Amino acid sequence: MSPEAQEFLGTFVAESFYYWASVFMLLIHAGFLAYEGGASRTKNVLATMVKNLLTLASVGLSFFFFGWWVYNAFPFFPITGGILGPWTNPEQSKAIATAMPYVDASYPWSPALAPNTGDHITGVFFFAFALFAMTTASILSGALIERVKIGAYLVMSIVLGSFTWVVAAAWGWNPFGWMFTQLGYHDFGCAGVVHGVSGFFTLGVLMNLGPRIGKYDADGRPRPILPHNLPLTMVGLMLIFVGFYAFLAACLIFLPGYTGETTIYGTPMTLASIGVSTTLALAAGLVGAYISSKGDPFFTISGGLAGIITAGGGMDLYHPSIVIILAFIGAFLMPKVALAVEKWGIDDAVGAVGVHGFCGFLGSAVVGVVAAGYPQGEGIASINPIGQIVGTLICTVLLGFIPGYATSWLLKKFNLLRVSHQEELEGLDLSDLGAEGYPEYATLAFVDHATTQGGTSVPRTSIDLAPE
């Protein structure tokens, strides 16, 4: 085989690997669609699913226009240069000069993203990162169901999915990122960079959004609002598990000319180890949550995801036995955290703060203890507890909770965050879409809505747990 043919074959294999990993990541969104649709009540199922579909649209477009550039342009900021530069000035340092070709290739007008060019890799990397971004925003989606305005959600999905997590990735999940090079931060599976950011962003939003009508009684005690279709929710989570195998596979760096697989940090690993560790984390997580929740179906299956997230930060470094222990601990604690959040007056409809926020924080921070001292390359700080916890706090607080709280607070001030009392009682399927997910079982609310030609009447029957 000629050198040219070998080069083409290597490029094609790498391009195909990321392409199909990204396609399988779409199963995460099929899973979220079923997961959140099943978790909602029948009067909100269509609106919940449509909101999830629009996540793909809002984040897909905004990530193209600026999110992909943020990832490549922000690794040095604010360590090198101010808010207006020169963190992308190639004259500033040799490292910036090395990074600049990636910045140039990430502008939306770059020919690297266009068809019929010699660059087969930039576009497929964009594809993979865009799916990462959509996943990050979808984590926010489920917690807010049944009362958030669709416009407000789309604004927040863009802030989270195309900016705040991308800054976290630029700083801590990038070979040039200052959290990696200066602090030694290590987060292979994006426990803090994706899950910690999104979980704590969600917490900030929920504090301003408030609970669903009927969630708490007159004494402030939480009452269950049960999913209308728990089996559908469980099937959705199984699809998310499949997608997460692809998500973690896409965290591996496999490029033409490489002699083996590495992490984003350049440290060695294998695709086979991802298969072993992800399977063990899933299994141990299911067991941990099953025991902790005394067999609750929702928490049990959520434990699989909790286990993967808890082990994700150092999955490229951990022995399988360590993966089992960490996944079990994270999933065992997750239901207790979710119930504590509920008792604090925060209505998280799908437990996103516990699964993604808490387990993302734990999965990121624990790397600094379990893998302390691991060398990450010449001139790069080794993994250490201080650097890891500082990086974790930057992800969860600075880039997660604060932007989530601030964005939702501004939307609330302008009365743009939450639907009206009447719309919430009627259901968002009728108020937003004028249709019901299960018309063959039409409610009296639907009959009223249909016969008044505009749905302005008050429903004749309550379909909520209780009045406000």
C-alpha positions as CSV (number, residue, x, y, z in Angstrom):
1,M,0.0,0.0,0.0
2,S,1.4,3.4,-1.0
3,P,2.0,6.1,1.7
4,E,-0.9,8.1,0.2
5,A,-3.3,5.2,0.5
6,Q,-2.2,4.5,4.1
7,E,-2.8,8.2,5.0
8,F,-6.2,8.1,3.4
9,L,-7.1,4.9,5.2
10,G,-6.0,6.3,8.5
11,T,-8.0,9.4,8.0
12,F,-11.1,7.5,6.9
13,V,-10.9,5.2,9.9
14,A,-10.6,8.2,12.3
15,E,-13.4,10.1,10.5
16,S,-15.7,7.0,10.6
17,F,-15.0,6.4,14.3
18,Y,-16.1,9.8,15.4
19,Y,-19.0,9.9,12.9
20,W,-20.6,6.7,14.1
21,A,-19.9,7.5,17.8
22,S,-21.7,10.8,17.3
23,V,-24.6,9.1,15.5
24,F,-25.0,6.7,18.4
25,M,-24.9,9.7,20.8
26,L,-28.2,10.7,19.3
27,L,-29.7,7.8,21.2
28,I,-29.1,9.9,24.3
29,H,-31.6,12.3,22.9
30,A,-34.1,9.6,21.9
31,G,-33.7,8.4,25.5
32,F,-34.2,11.9,27.0
33,L,-37.4,12.2,24.8
34,A,-38.8,9.0,26.2
35,Y,-37.4,9.6,29.7
36,E,-38.9,13.1,30.2
37,G,-42.1,12.4,28.3
38,G,-42.8,9.4,30.5
39,A,-41.9,11.4,33.7
40,S,-44.4,14.1,32.9
41,R,-48.2,13.9,33.4
42,T,-50.4,13.2,30.4
43,K,-51.4,16.9,30.1
44,N,-47.7,17.8,29.5
45,V,-46.3,14.9,27.6
46,L,-46.2,16.4,24.1
47,A,-44.9,19.8,25.3
48,T,-42.2,18.1,27.2
49,M,-41.1,16.1,24.1
50,V,-41.3,19.1,21.8
51,K,-39.1,21.1,24.2
52,N,-36.6,18.3,24.1
53,L,-36.6,18.3,20.3
54,L,-36.0,22.0,20.2
55,T,-32.9,21.5,22.3
56,L,-31.3,19.9,19.3
57,A,-32.2,22.9,17.2
58,S,-31.3,25.7,19.6
59,V,-27.9,24.2,20.7
60,G,-27.1,22.8,17.2
61,L,-27.3,26.2,15.6
62,S,-25.8,28.3,18.4
63,F,-22.9,25.8,18.8
64,F,-22.1,26.3,15.1
65,F,-22.2,30.1,15.3
66,F,-20.1,30.5,18.4
67,G,-19.9,27.5,20.7
68,W,-17.3,25.6,18.7
69,W,-15.2,28.8,18.5
70,V,-15.4,29.3,22.3
71,Y,-13.9,25.8,22.9
72,N,-10.9,26.6,20.7
73,A,-10.5,30.2,21.6
74,F,-10.9,30.2,25.4
75,P,-8.3,27.6,26.7
76,F,-5.8,30.4,27.8
77,F,-8.3,33.0,29.0
78,P,-8.1,34.6,31.5
79,I,-4.5,33.4,32.4
80,T,-3.2,34.9,29.1
81,G,-4.8,38.2,28.2
82,G,-8.0,40.1,29.0
83,I,-11.6,39.7,28.0
84,L,-10.9,41.2,24.6
85,G,-7.7,39.4,24.0
86,P,-4.9,38.7,23.4
87,W,-5.7,35.0,24.3
88,T,-5.9,34.2,20.6
89,N,-3.0,36.4,19.6
90,P,-0.3,34.1,18.1
91,E,2.4,36.6,19.0
92,Q,1.6,36.2,22.7
93,S,3.2,32.8,23.2
94,K,4.3,29.7,21.4
95,A,1.4,27.8,22.9
96,I,-1.1,30.2,21.4
97,A,0.6,30.1,18.1
98,T,0.2,26.3,18.2
99,A,-3.5,26.6,19.1
100,M,-4.4,29.3,16.5
101,P,-5.0,26.9,13.6
102,Y,-7.7,25.2,15.6
103,V,-9.3,28.7,16.4
104,D,-9.2,29.6,12.7
105,A,-10.9,26.3,11.8
106,S,-13.7,26.8,14.3
107,Y,-15.2,30.1,12.9
108,P,-18.6,29.4,11.3
109,W,-17.2,30.7,7.9
110,S,-14.2,28.4,8.0
111,P,-13.8,26.2,4.9
112,A,-12.8,23.4,7.4
113,L,-16.5,23.0,8.1
114,A,-17.6,23.1,4.4
115,P,-17.9,20.2,2.0
116,N,-15.3,19.1,-0.6
117,T,-12.2,20.1,1.4
118,G,-9.2,18.1,2.4
119,D,-10.0,18.4,6.1
120,H,-12.0,15.3,7.1
121,I,-11.4,15.7,10.9
122,T,-12.5,19.2,11.9
123,G,-16.1,18.7,10.8
124,V,-16.5,15.3,12.4
125,F,-15.0,16.8,15.7
126,F,-17.6,19.6,15.4
127,F,-20.3,16.9,15.1
128,A,-19.1,15.1,18.2
129,F,-18.8,18.2,20.3
130,A,-22.2,19.5,19.1
131,L,-23.7,16.2,20.4
132,F,-21.9,16.8,23.7
133,A,-23.4,20.3,23.9
134,M,-26.9,19.1,23.1
135,T,-26.6,16.4,25.9
136,T,-25.4,19.0,28.4
137,A,-28.5,21.2,27.7
138,S,-30.9,18.2,27.8
139,I,-29.8,17.5,31.4
140,L,-31.4,20.9,32.2
141,S,-34.6,20.1,30.3
142,G,-36.1,17.3,32.4
143,A,-35.8,19.0,35.7
144,L,-38.0,22.0,34.6
145,I,-40.9,20.1,33.0
146,E,-44.5,21.1,33.4
147,R,-44.0,24.8,34.2
148,V,-41.2,26.5,32.3
149,K,-41.9,28.7,29.3
150,I,-40.5,27.3,26.1
151,G,-38.8,30.6,25.1
152,A,-37.1,30.8,28.5
153,Y,-35.9,27.3,28.3
154,L,-34.4,27.8,24.8
155,V,-32.5,30.9,26.1
156,M,-31.1,28.9,29.0
157,S,-30.3,25.9,26.8
158,I,-28.2,28.2,24.6
159,V,-26.4,29.7,27.6
160,L,-25.6,26.3,29.0
161,G,-25.2,24.2,25.9
162,S,-23.2,26.6,23.8
163,F,-21.3,28.7,26.3
164,T,-20.9,27.9,30.0
165,W,-20.0,24.2,29.6
166,V,-17.9,25.0,26.5
167,V,-15.8,27.4,28.6
168,A,-15.4,24.6,31.2
169,A,-14.3,22.2,28.4
170,A,-11.9,24.8,27.0
171,W,-10.3,25.2,30.4
172,G,-10.4,21.7,31.7
173,W,-11.0,19.3,28.8
174,N,-8.5,20.6,26.3
175,P,-4.8,20.0,25.8
176,F,-4.2,23.8,25.9
177,G,-6.6,24.5,28.8
178,W,-5.1,26.3,31.8
179,M,-7.0,24.2,34.3
180,F,-5.3,21.1,32.9
181,T,-1.8,22.6,32.3
182,Q,-1.6,24.8,35.5
183,L,-3.8,23.0,38.0
184,G,-3.4,19.4,36.8
185,Y,-7.2,19.0,36.4
186,H,-8.2,15.7,34.9
187,D,-11.7,14.8,33.8
188,F,-11.7,12.1,31.1
189,G,-15.4,11.4,31.0
190,C,-16.5,15.0,31.6
191,A,-17.9,14.4,35.1
192,G,-17.4,18.0,36.1
193,V,-17.1,19.6,32.7
194,V,-20.5,18.3,31.5
195,H,-22.5,16.8,34.4
196,G,-21.3,19.1,37.2
197,V,-21.8,22.2,35.1
198,S,-25.3,21.2,34.0
199,G,-26.5,19.8,37.3
200,F,-25.6,22.9,39.2
201,F,-26.8,25.2,36.4
202,T,-30.1,23.4,36.8
203,L,-30.1,23.9,40.6
204,G,-29.8,27.7,40.1
205,V,-32.7,27.7,37.7
206,L,-34.9,25.6,39.9
207,M,-34.4,28.0,42.8
208,N,-36.0,30.8,40.7
209,L,-38.5,28.6,38.8
210,G,-40.2,27.3,41.9
211,P,-42.1,24.0,42.4
212,R,-45.0,22.7,40.4
213,I,-48.5,23.4,41.6
214,G,-49.5,20.8,44.2
215,K,-45.9,19.6,44.9
216,Y,-45.9,20.8,48.5
217,D,-48.8,20.8,51.0
218,A,-49.7,23.7,53.3
219,D,-47.0,22.7,55.7
220,G,-44.3,22.6,53.0
221,R,-44.1,18.8,52.9
222,P,-43.3,17.3,49.5
223,R,-45.9,15.2,47.8
224,P,-45.2,12.8,44.9
225,I,-46.2,13.8,41.4
226,L,-45.9,10.4,39.7
227,P,-44.8,9.9,36.1
228,H,-47.7,9.1,33.7
229,N,-45.6,6.3,32.2
230,L,-42.8,5.0,34.3
231,P,-42.0,2.1,31.9
232,L,-41.4,4.6,29.1
233,T,-39.1,6.6,31.4
234,M,-37.1,3.4,32.2
235,V,-36.8,2.5,28.5
236,G,-35.6,6.1,27.9
237,L,-32.8,5.6,30.4
238,M,-31.8,2.4,28.8
239,L,-31.3,4.3,25.5
240,I,-29.3,6.9,27.4
241,F,-27.0,4.1,28.7
242,V,-26.4,3.0,25.1
243,G,-25.6,6.6,24.1
244,F,-23.2,7.0,26.9
245,Y,-21.1,4.1,25.7
246,A,-20.7,6.2,22.5
247,F,-20.2,9.4,24.5
248,L,-17.3,8.0,26.4
249,A,-15.8,6.4,23.3
250,A,-15.8,9.8,21.7
251,C,-13.8,11.1,24.6
252,L,-10.9,9.0,23.2
253,I,-8.5,10.6,20.8
254,F,-7.8,8.5,17.7
255,L,-6.3,10.4,14.8
256,P,-4.4,9.6,11.6
257,G,-0.7,8.9,12.3
258,Y,-1.3,8.1,16.0
259,T,0.3,4.9,17.2
260,G,-2.4,4.3,19.7
261,E,-5.4,5.8,21.5
262,T,-5.0,8.6,24.0
263,T,-7.2,10.9,26.1
264,I,-7.7,14.5,25.3
265,Y,-4.8,15.1,27.7
266,G,-2.4,12.9,25.6
267,T,-2.3,10.2,28.2
268,P,-2.5,6.6,27.0
269,M,-5.7,4.5,27.2
270,T,-7.7,2.0,25.1
271,L,-11.2,1.7,23.7
272,A,-11.4,-1.7,25.3
273,S,-10.9,-0.3,28.8
274,I,-13.9,2.1,28.2
275,G,-16.1,-1.0,27.4
276,V,-15.0,-2.8,30.6
277,S,-15.2,0.2,32.9
278,T,-18.5,1.6,31.6
279,T,-20.1,-1.8,31.9
280,L,-18.9,-2.2,35.5
281,A,-19.9,1.3,36.5
282,L,-23.4,0.7,35.0
283,A,-23.8,-2.6,36.9
284,A,-22.5,-1.3,40.2
285,G,-24.5,1.8,40.0
286,L,-27.7,-0.1,39.5
287,V,-27.0,-2.2,42.6
288,G,-26.0,0.8,44.7
289,A,-29.2,2.7,43.9
290,Y,-31.4,-0.4,44.3
291,I,-30.1,-1.0,47.8
292,S,-30.2,2.7,48.8
293,S,-33.8,3.3,47.5
294,K,-35.1,-0.1,48.7
295,G,-35.9,-1.1,45.1
296,D,-37.6,2.1,43.8
297,P,-37.7,1.5,40.0
298,F,-37.0,5.2,39.1
299,F,-34.0,5.6,41.4
300,T,-32.7,2.1,40.6
301,I,-32.4,2.7,36.9
302,S,-31.1,6.3,37.5
303,G,-28.4,4.6,39.5
304,G,-26.9,3.2,36.4
305,L,-26.3,6.7,35.0
306,A,-25.1,7.9,38.5
307,G,-22.5,5.1,38.6
308,I,-21.1,6.0,35.1
309,I,-20.9,9.7,35.9
310,T,-19.2,9.0,39.3
311,A,-16.5,6.8,37.7
312,G,-16.2,8.9,34.5
313,G,-13.7,11.5,35.6
314,G,-10.9,9.0,36.0
315,M,-12.2,6.1,34.0
316,D,-9.1,6.1,31.9
317,L,-6.9,5.7,35.0
318,Y,-8.9,3.5,37.4
319,H,-8.6,-0.2,37.8
320,P,-11.9,-2.0,37.3
321,S,-12.2,-2.7,41.0
322,I,-12.0,1.1,41.8
323,V,-14.6,1.7,39.2
324,I,-17.0,-0.7,40.9
325,I,-16.4,0.9,44.3
326,L,-16.8,4.5,43.2
327,A,-19.9,3.8,41.0
328,F,-21.6,2.0,43.9
329,I,-20.9,4.8,46.3
330,G,-22.1,7.5,44.0
331,A,-25.3,5.7,43.1
332,F,-25.9,4.7,46.7
333,L,-25.8,8.4,47.8
334,M,-27.7,9.8,44.8
335,P,-31.3,8.9,46.0
336,K,-30.5,10.4,49.4
337,V,-29.3,13.6,47.8
338,A,-32.3,13.8,45.5
339,L,-34.7,13.4,48.4
340,A,-32.8,16.0,50.4
341,V,-33.1,18.5,47.6
342,E,-36.8,17.8,47.5
343,K,-37.2,18.4,51.2
344,W,-35.4,21.8,50.8
345,G,-38.3,23.0,48.6
346,I,-36.7,22.4,45.2
347,D,-38.9,20.6,42.8
348,D,-36.5,18.7,40.5
349,A,-38.9,16.6,38.5
350,V,-36.3,14.0,37.3
351,G,-33.6,14.2,40.0
352,A,-31.1,15.9,37.7
353,V,-29.4,17.7,40.6
354,G,-28.7,14.4,42.3
355,V,-27.7,12.3,39.3
356,H,-25.7,14.9,37.3
357,G,-24.9,17.7,39.8
358,F,-23.9,15.6,42.9
359,C,-22.4,12.7,41.0
360,G,-20.6,15.0,38.6
361,F,-19.1,16.9,41.5
362,L,-18.1,13.7,43.2
363,G,-16.8,12.0,40.1
364,S,-14.7,15.1,39.3
365,A,-13.3,15.8,42.8
366,V,-12.5,12.2,43.7
367,V,-9.9,11.9,40.8
368,G,-7.6,14.2,42.8
369,V,-7.5,11.7,45.6
370,V,-7.7,8.3,43.9
371,A,-5.3,9.2,41.1
372,A,-3.1,11.7,43.0
373,G,0.4,12.0,41.6
374,Y,-0.4,10.7,38.1
375,P,2.0,12.4,35.7
376,Q,0.3,14.1,32.7
377,G,3.3,15.1,30.6
378,E,6.3,17.3,30.6
379,G,5.5,20.8,31.9
380,I,2.0,19.8,32.9
381,A,0.9,19.6,36.5
382,S,0.4,16.1,37.9
383,I,-3.0,15.2,39.2
384,N,-3.4,16.5,42.8
385,P,-6.3,17.1,45.3
386,I,-6.1,20.9,45.4
387,G,-6.0,21.4,41.6
388,Q,-8.8,18.9,41.2
389,I,-11.2,20.4,43.8
390,V,-10.5,23.9,42.5
391,G,-11.3,22.8,39.0
392,T,-14.4,21.1,40.2
393,L,-15.6,24.2,42.0
394,I,-15.0,26.3,38.9
395,C,-17.1,23.9,36.9
396,T,-20.0,23.6,39.3
397,V,-20.2,27.0,40.9
398,L,-18.5,29.6,38.6
399,L,-19.7,28.0,35.3
400,G,-22.7,26.1,36.6
401,F,-24.7,27.5,39.5
402,I,-24.0,31.2,39.1
403,P,-24.9,31.4,35.4
404,G,-28.0,29.3,35.9
405,Y,-29.2,31.4,38.8
406,A,-28.4,34.7,37.1
407,T,-30.0,33.8,33.8
408,S,-33.2,32.5,35.3
409,W,-33.4,35.4,37.7
410,L,-33.3,37.9,34.8
411,L,-36.0,35.9,32.9
412,K,-38.1,35.8,36.1
413,K,-37.8,39.6,36.6
414,F,-39.2,40.1,33.1
415,N,-42.0,37.5,33.7
416,L,-40.5,35.3,31.0
417,L,-39.6,32.2,33.1
418,R,-42.7,30.4,34.1
419,V,-46.1,29.8,32.5
420,S,-49.2,31.3,34.1
421,H,-51.2,29.6,36.8
422,Q,-54.0,28.8,34.4
423,E,-51.7,27.4,31.7
424,E,-50.1,25.1,34.3
425,L,-53.4,23.8,35.6
426,E,-54.7,23.2,32.0
427,G,-51.5,21.6,30.9
428,L,-48.9,22.7,28.5
429,D,-50.0,20.4,25.7
430,L,-53.2,22.4,25.4
431,S,-51.9,25.9,26.1
432,D,-48.7,25.6,24.0
433,L,-49.7,23.1,21.3
434,G,-53.5,22.9,21.3
435,A,-53.4,19.1,21.3
436,E,-53.2,16.2,23.8
437,G,-50.8,13.3,23.7
438,Y,-53.6,10.7,24.3
439,P,-56.7,12.1,22.5
440,E,-58.5,8.8,22.7
441,Y,-58.7,9.4,26.4
442,A,-59.6,13.1,26.1
443,T,-60.0,14.8,29.4
444,L,-62.8,17.2,30.2
445,A,-60.2,19.9,30.0
446,F,-59.6,19.0,26.4
447,V,-63.3,19.1,25.7
448,D,-63.6,22.5,27.2
449,H,-60.6,23.7,25.3
450,A,-61.8,22.4,22.0
451,T,-65.4,23.7,22.3
452,T,-64.3,27.3,23.2
453,Q,-62.3,27.7,20.0
454,G,-59.2,29.0,21.6
455,G,-59.0,27.2,24.9
456,T,-59.7,30.2,27.2
457,S,-62.1,28.5,29.5
458,V,-61.2,27.2,32.9
459,P,-61.1,23.3,33.0
460,R,-64.2,21.8,34.6
461,T,-62.2,19.2,36.4
462,S,-58.9,19.3,38.2
463,I,-56.1,17.2,36.8
464,D,-53.6,18.3,39.4
465,L,-52.7,16.7,42.7
466,A,-54.1,19.6,44.6
467,P,-54.9,23.3,44.3
468,E,-52.1,25.8,45.0
